[in-house]
Amino acid sequence: MLDDAGTYERDPQGLIAGLGRSVEDFDRARAAGEALEIPFPGDAVRDVVVCGMGGSAIAGDLIAAGYADRLRRPVQVVRGYTLPGWVGQDTLCLLLSYSGETEETLTCTMDAMDRGALAVGMSSGGKMTGWYAPRGLPVVPVPAGLQPRMALLHLLIPSVVVLGRLGVLPPQEDELAAARGQLAAAVAAYGPGIPTSENPAKQIAIMLHEGLPLIYGAEATAAVALRWKSQINENAKAPAWWGELPEFDHNEIVGFEGMGRLSEIAHVVLLRDPRHHRQVERRFDLTRELIEERVRGVVGVEAEGEGILARMLDLVVLGDHVSLYMALLKGVDPAPVEMIQRLKDRLAVAAYGRTAGG
């Protein structure tokens, strides 16, 4: 089915075709981050918060997880309306909102500017660009017209560039070059033109689409597991869960003893990185041995690429393809997220007596 060209008519907005332009998006995003005029020096930054929701926040998660052992300043991701109390004039607030209208992120933006924090925004428009940019917020422009969750590169890559320029991350030239190369390889390996017999993304989608996906990672791949889970939710309109090792082995693994009828539909995906701590590697192997007989299937995927950014993007692109192929197998259009819009509309009516503007 996934090798039939007619199947892709179920993706009228071309989300899968958009993944094929990932290298172009990478280049554009890198250039935007490099072109930004930052009105403060790196030595002014004591710590960092990355504010965002959904597909915007995941950029912060990937940076915090992937670069954890090389961060030169503390980095915390904020999903919500409230900045931590310690945020002050020497805190860098990365304010990520694809639409520029995400109410949680806009609330943090207002708070950051009120506190005199160092701030950089990233947005395709909305209030962040129309209101806050003219009032002194440097904003990296992001191309409009995308589904927010499909704009990850336009938020992640400028964030890496900006943090590298400010010294929060070590110099990123080699890391970015390796990531670009691996991104091209991943797009070529997982795209719709590669037959199912040779395409891991199609194979995993076929395994997962009628079941309950349980996605697990560790260290850098924990954030990728969250991305997989979220993409399956939004693109395939399906439930999915995620977790991370080694924490999984201290509680959640016991729950597999009581899987009951869920064992008939639960499929586990283990996202591995060749640079995991050796004890984490052992935990992956032993965990698989213990849970394999209690679920319908387990598949292990190991990231490829030189450098952590390259390996994270390899797994991200794989998961994005998996989620979109799952949507096609289910016969659903992957683009709309009607439940989210309905919730926004009801929330706006409750708060303001009118529907949300998007």
N, C-alpha and C positions, 0 to 999 in steps of 0.2 A: 504493500500500500504506500509506504513512504518513498518508494522508488517510482511511483506513478506521478507524472507531472501534473495531472489533473487534481491531485490531492491538495496542491498548494493554492488552489482557488479558495480554499477555506481560510486563507490568510490574506484577506483583501487589502489590508493596510501594509502588507509587505514587511512584517517584522522579521521574518527569516531572511529575506533579501537584505534587510538593513544590517544584519550581522555580517553579511558579506562585505560590507563597507567599513569594517572595524578599523582597518589600518588607516584609511583616510580619516576616520574620526579621531584616531589616536594622534595623527600628525596635526590636525586642526586644533585639538585640545591642548597638545603640548605647546604649540605656537601661541595660543591664547594665554596660557600660564606664563610663558616667557615674556610676553608683551605687556603684561600688567605693570602699571606703575605703582610700586609699593611705597607709601609715604613714611615709612619708619624702618630703621635698621634691624638686622637680626638680633643684635645684642640687647635690643629693647624687650625681647620676648622671654618671659620667665616660664610660661606654661601655655598649653593650648587646649581649647575645647573645640570640637567639631559638632555643630548643631545641624540637625536634619531629621527627616522622617523617611521611612520607606526606602525607595531606591536611591535617595540622596544620602541618607545616613550610612548606607553600606560602604560608601567610599571611605568614611572615617573608620569604620570597623576594619576594613582591609588594611589601612595604614597602621592603625594601632596594633593589630595582630601581626601583620607581616614584618613590621619594622621594630617590634617590641624590644629586641635586644640591641638595637642600634639607635633608638631615639635619644636625642640629646636634650630634650625637654619632655616633661610629662605631657601625655595626650589623653584626653577623655572625650568620649562620644556622648552627646546629650540628645536624647529623644524625648522631647516634651517642651513644656512652656517655660521652665525655670532654669536659669543658670545657677551653677553652684555658688555658694556664698563667697568662696575664695577668689572668684573672678574679679580682677581689678585692672588697673591701667597698664599693667605689664603682662596681661593675658592676651594671647592671640585667639580671637574667635573666628573660626572658619564657618561661615553661614551659608549652608548649601540648600537651595530650594530651586528645583528645576523650573517650576512655574513662576516663582517669585511671589506666590500667594499662599504658601503653606503657613497656616496661622500659628502653629507652634514655633516655627523658625522665625517668623516675623516678630513674634513676641520676644524671643531671645535677641533678635536684632535690635529692637527698641531698648531692651535692657542693657545690652552691650554698649550701645552708644550713650545711654544715660550714665553708665559707669565710667565712660571714657576709655573703654578697653580698645586695644588694637584690633582691627577687624578687617576681614576680606570677605566679600560675598561672591557667590556664583549663581547665576540665574539666566533664564531666557527672557525675562521681562517682569511684568507684574509690579507690585509695589516695591519690591527690592530694588529694581532698576529705575522705576518711575519716581519713587519717593525718597528712598534712602541714598541712592547714588548721587543725586544732586546735592545732598546734605553731607557729603564727604565720605561715603562708604565706597572704597574701591571695589568694583564688581567685574569679575571675569565673565565676559559674554558667552552664553551657551546657545547653540542654535535652537530655534523654536520648531514646533511641529512634530516633536517626538513624543512617544509614550515616556513618561518620566523614568520608568524602570529600565528603558532601553537607552537611556542617556548616561549610563554609568561612566563611560570613558571620558565624557565631557566634564565630569565632576571629579573623578578620581585622578586623572592625569594632571590637570592643573593644580590640584591639591598637592600632589607629590612634587611638582615643579616649584610651587610657592614655598613649601616647607623646606625643600632643598636650598632654595635661594636664601632663606632666612636662617639656615643652619640648624633647623630642628631635625632634619635628616642629613646624613652625610651626602657628599656630591653624588648626583643621580645620573650623570651622562651615560655611564656604562650600563647601569640598571635599566634605563629607559631604552637604550639601543637593543639590549637583549629582550626586553619585553615586547618591543615592536616586532622583532623577528619571530618570537614565539607566537604572538598574536596572529601573524600571517600564517604560520604553520597550523595553528588550531583551526582557523577559518577554513583552510584548505582541507583539513582532515575530517571536519564534522559537518560540512555543508551539504545541502540537499542533493548535489550532483554526485556525491559519493554513495555507492550502493550499500544497502543494509549489511551485506556480508562483510564489508570492509569499514563500516562506520560505527564506532563505539556509541556515539550519541543516539543513533537510531536504535541500536540494540538495547541500550539502557531504557529508552523511552518505551519500547515494546514490553520490557519487563515490568515497568512501573505503572503503566497507564490504567490498568484495571485493578491496581492494588493500593496499598497505603504506604507511601514512601517515608522512610525514616532515614534521615541524612545525618551522618556524623563526621566530624573532623577533629583536629587537634592543633593547638598552637596557630600557625598561620591559616590552616585550612578550616578552622572553626568558623571564621567569618565567611569563608566560601560556602560552608554548609548552610549558614543562614541565608545566603544569597540563593542557593539552590531551592531551599524551602520556600522562600518568598516568590521566586519565579514560577515554581509549580503552582502555588496558590493563585497568582494573578494571571498567568498565561494559560495554564491547563484548567483553571477553575476547579481545583482539586485540593483536598486537605493533604497536608504533609507536616512532618515534624522534624526538628533538628536538635542536635546536642553536641557536646564536645567531650573528648577524652583529655586528661584522665578523670575528670569529674564524673563522667558516666559510670566509671567502674567503682565509684564510692556510693552509688544509690540507684541510678536508673536501671542498671543491669539486673538488679533483683526483680524488677517489674516484669522482666521477660519470663519469669517462672509462672506468672499468671496470665499469659497472653490469651489463653482460651481460643475462642473463635477468630480472634485477630491474627493468630498464627497462619490462618488460611490466606490472608491478603497482605500481610506485612512484608515489605521488601526493604532490606537495609543496604544503604550505599555508604561505604567507608572511603573518605577522601584523605589520601595519604601524601606526604611530602618526603622526598628522599633525605631531607635534612632534619627530620624530626629527631628529638632526643631519643637515644637508644632505648630507654625504658618505655617511651611512648610507642616506639615500633613494636616492642614486645607486647605491650598492652593491646595494640591493634590485632596482632596474631592470636593472642589468648582470648580476647573478647569475641573474635569471630568464631573460634572453636566452641565457646560456651553458648552462643546465641543461635548458631546456624541451624540447629535442629528444632528451634522454637519459632522460626519464621519461614516464609515461603521461599525466600532466596536472599543471598548476600552477594554483593559485588564490590570488589575493591578497585579503586582507581588511583593511580599514582601520578602526581603532577610532573610535567616535563618542562624543561627550560633552565637556562643559566640565570641565576638571580631570583630572589623571592617574588619580585613583581611579575616577572615572566611566568613563574610557576602558578601564582595565584590567577593570573589572567587566563592561563591554559585551562584551569579547572572552571573558571567563571564562564568562559566561552562554551565549554562542554556542557555545563549545566543549563545555560541559556538555550542552547540547541535542544537539549533533552526536554525542557519544559515546553518549547514550541512544538516539537514533534508529538509530545503527549497530547497537546491541544488538537492537533490534526487527527490523531488516532481516536480521540473522543468525539470528533466532529463539531468542535466549538471554535468560534472565532477568537483567537488569543488576545485581540486588542482591547475590547471593552472591559471596563471594571465597574459594572453597574452597581454592585453592592457598595463600593466606596463612594460613588457619587450620590447614591440614595442617602447614605449616612451623612455626608456633608450637607446635603439639602435639608435634612431634618434637623441637624445641629444648627444650621444657620437660621432656620425658622424659630427654633427654640431660643436662640440667643438674640436674634435681631429682627425676627418677624418677617424674614424674606429668605428666598432660596439662595444657595451659594452661587457665586459666579464662576466656579471652576477651580 
